[in-house]
Amino acid sequence: MITVKDTVHDHIEIDGVAADLVDTPALQRLRHVKQLGTVQLVYPSANHTRFEHSLGVYPLASRALDHLGIEGKRADRIEAAAMLHDVGHGPFSHNLESLTHRRTGKYHDDVDELLATGAVGEVLRDHDLDPDRIAGIVAGEGPYAGLVSGELDVDRMDYLVRDAYHTGVPYGTIDTERFVRELTFVEEADLDDVPGRDGADRDGPELVLDEGNVQTAESLLLARALMNPVVYTHHVARISKAMLRRAASELLDATATTATELRRMDDHDFLAAIRDCRETVELSRRYDERDLYKLAVWAEYDDVPERVHEADRAAETALEREIAAAAGVARDHVILDVPPEPTMRESTARVTVNGEIRRLERQSPLVSALRTAQRNQWRLGVYAPEPATDRVGHAAADVLGLDPDGLVAEVRGAMPTTLDEF
């Protein structure tokens, strides 16, 4: 047994297959992958890593398994998946995932090969566990996978509390103990006819909150909704992430580095690579010195034409070139950042109400309000070095079909002057 002192869960006791996985290279790599990527440029104490988050997910999974009466090999599989659920993350966590997915077809939870080989594969097989089956649980497949990868999973419970603690914001508080105590599984026959994860057919029991816990589920939604604009999508974090994505793309185009190799780097490997590449050295310098691009446009969802919302990466690149030409600046001095459509996966979590299993979105009027808030918080960004922001802002408004006066005024006049300006 291993005992670890944790900032969030106090003392964590790790046993069995999870203890044997801790010192594998795949898990130790996560000590060098920041949980929140570039958010540390806004909140300097947000330096926690995917490693400590993985350790934090384990006790929540163990407590849930004890409460649910799941034991033996079935429990071992869930605990192994809880410990390994983030080993597929590349440098700066989710930040480069869209780029590597375009080039490899794999997301961070596609870990079949990683779990089947090396020390992780050896540990799993030593405990008579099938690596492919554990990889399936990480991807949300199979019975009881919802504990690790679902709408009410222990991953979400840990990262919200941990991210709030390390940023110092008071918004991510949820009652993890109550969540764990009130979880229960119901068979497929007891559910409505709505498909399971990502539209797929369900495979086995579904995780739900027991009777009288609508507010418990709402607290998860509310915590996520409040953390989103002040932490996860803060404009400084988004600008710096976009700059690193640009650097990663240029690194892959200019060197022999492959997207598969990039996925296995940690934060330090990646920063070293872009410092050593002629095409990316300026972006790396700007990141290292926090000499970031500035906002040229910061546009609300309804102000952005549909063709821009629907643009793929090739179309976005063409728009960047057009904006740069119209502004009379170098192409690499314009970054167009179009976030994905707003989603709220947690709203499909299921709760028990008067003996009936219902989707939270059907039961809670709060879901509709939070969806509206999420849409209102969505922003398209165009970023450029500070001397060129006015020119790029007006050019971007013209190219993208936006109102130039209103948008540039918003950027200049409505920017916060406290921490958000940091």
ZIKA-V950800 format. One record per pair of residues at least 4 apart in sequence whose C-alpha atoms are under 6 Angstrom apart, sorted by sequence separation. I is the first residue (numbers start at 1). J is the second residue. D is the distance in whole Angstrom. If there is no record, write none. Layout:
I_J_D + I_J_D
This chain:
6_10_5 + 15_19_5 + 25_29_6 + 40_44_5 + 65_69_6 + 71_75_5 + 81_85_5 + 89_93_5 + 97_101_6 + 100_104_6 + 101_105_5 + 106_110_6 + 117_121_5 + 122_126_6 + 125_129_5 + 137_141_5 + 141_145_6 + 145_149_6 + 146_150_4 + 149_153_6 + 158_162_6 + 159_163_6 + 164_168_6 + 195_199_5 + 196_200_5 + 227_231_5 + 228_232_5 + 229_233_5 + 230_234_5 + 250_254_6 + 251_255_6 + 265_269_5 + 277_281_6 + 286_290_6 + 311_315_5 + 324_328_6 + 352_356_5 + 360_364_6 + 370_374_6 + 388_392_6 + 389_393_6 + 392_396_6 + 396_400_6 + 397_401_6 + 404_408_6 + 405_409_6 + 409_413_6 + 410_414_5 + 416_420_6 + 417_421_5 + 5_10_5 + 6_11_6 + 14_19_5 + 65_70_5 + 70_75_6 + 101_106_5 + 115_120_6 + 116_121_5 + 124_129_5 + 136_141_5 + 140_145_5 + 148_153_5 + 164_169_5 + 195_200_6 + 196_201_6 + 228_233_6 + 229_234_6 + 252_257_6 + 286_291_5 + 324_329_5 + 352_357_5 + 384_389_6 + 397_402_4 + 416_421_6 + 5_11_5 + 40_46_5 + 101_107_6 + 115_121_5 + 147_153_5 + 148_154_6 + 195_201_5 + 196_202_5 + 274_280_5 + 275_281_5 + 286_292_6 + 351_357_6 + 361_367_6 + 4_11_6 + 274_281_6 + 324_331_5 + 351_358_6 + 397_404_5 + 4_12_5 + 137_145_5 + 164_172_5 + 350_358_5 + 3_12_6 + 140_149_5 + 275_284_6 + 350_359_4 + 3_13_5 + 321_331_6 + 349_359_6 + 350_360_6 + 394_404_5 + 2_13_6 + 161_172_5 + 348_359_5 + 349_360_6 + 2_14_5 + 160_172_5 + 161_173_6 + 348_360_6 + 1_14_6 + 35_48_6 + 347_360_6 + 1_15_5 + 34_48_6 + 35_49_5 + 347_361_5 + 34_49_4 + 35_50_5 + 116_131_5 + 33_49_6 + 34_50_6 + 115_131_6 + 33_50_6 + 188_205_6 + 31_49_6 + 187_205_5 + 89_108_5 + 186_205_5 + 30_50_5 + 31_51_5 + 88_108_4 + 112_132_6 + 185_205_6 + 186_206_5 + 30_51_5 + 88_109_6 + 185_206_5 + 185_207_5 + 88_111_6 + 112_135_5 + 184_207_6 + 185_208_6 + 58_82_6 + 111_135_6 + 184_208_5 + 58_83_6 + 183_208_6 + 183_209_5 + 182_209_6 + 182_210_5 + 54_83_5 + 109_139_5 + 247_280_5 + 338_380_5 + 337_380_6 + 337_381_5 + 336_382_5 + 335_382_6 + 335_383_5 + 334_383_6 + 334_384_5 + 172_223_5 + 333_384_5 + 171_223_6 + 81_134_6 + 85_138_5 + 37_92_4 + 171_226_6 + 37_93_6 + 171_227_6 + 81_138_6 + 33_91_6 + 34_92_6 + 33_92_6 + 143_203_6 + 142_203_5 + 143_204_5 + 18_80_5 + 143_205_6 + 327_391_5 + 327_392_5 + 82_148_6 + 327_395_5 + 326_395_6 + 323_395_6 + 323_396_5 + 301_378_6 + 300_379_5 + 299_379_5 + 298_379_6 + 299_380_5 + 298_380_6 + 298_381_5 + 297_381_5 + 297_382_5 + 296_382_5 + 296_383_5 + 295_383_5 + 294_383_5 + 293_383_6 + 294_384_6 + 293_384_5 + 294_385_6 + 293_385_4 + 294_386_6 + 296_389_5 + 60_154_6 + 24_119_6 + 297_393_5 + 57_154_6 + 296_393_4 + 57_155_6 + 57_158_6 + 64_180_5 + 46_166_5 + 45_166_6 + 46_167_5 + 45_167_6 + 43_167_6 + 211_352_5 + 208_350_5 + 209_351_5 + 210_352_5 + 211_353_6 + 208_351_5 + 96_245_6 + 100_259_5 + 90_263_4 + 90_264_6 + 91_265_6 + 91_266_5 + 92_267_6 + 91_267_5 + 151_346_5 + 39_237_5 + 151_349_5 + 38_237_5 + 33_266_5 + 32_266_6 + 33_267_5 + 32_267_6
